[in-house]
Amino acid sequence: MIQVTHTIALDEAEIEESFIRASGPGGQNVNKVSSAVQLRFNVRTSPSLPNDVSVRLQKLAGSRLTQDGVLILIAQKYRTQERNRADALERLIALIQEAAIPPVPRRPSRPTLSSKKRRLEAKGRRSEVKKLRGDPVE
């Protein structure tokens, strides 16, 4: 089990990793070794995630989420497979931790007295400017 928060833990079986060839640094090895990691995690059917966290994670994932609800993360920053695996897993955990934080509800507030006065004064000035644009009265 991978502990994400104190209430959420992921089962390793839910995470699918495949190794692909990476672009970027690697020297002569770059064409021979599959060091990049493609991590797949099904957000919609995961029993580890509460429903509200799953919904927020799907919004956070954006274009990294497929039509089927599978989150795909590709890690190819490092030259070794192990470091890329760790990087992909860290990024998944960070995304889930961000989705686990419930949004703070907006409390409606009233405009202050001074802001109302400023608004009315600006309206008056604007009204005066527009009045002066008309034809002169004869």
Secondary structure, 3 states (H helix, E strand, C coil): CEECCCCCEECHHHEEEEEECCCCCCHHHHHCCCCEEEEEEECCCCCCCCHHHHHHHHHHHHHHECCCCEEEEEECCCCCHHHHHHHHHHHHHHHHHHHHCCCCCCCCCCCCHHHHHHHHHHHHHHHHHHHHCCCCCC
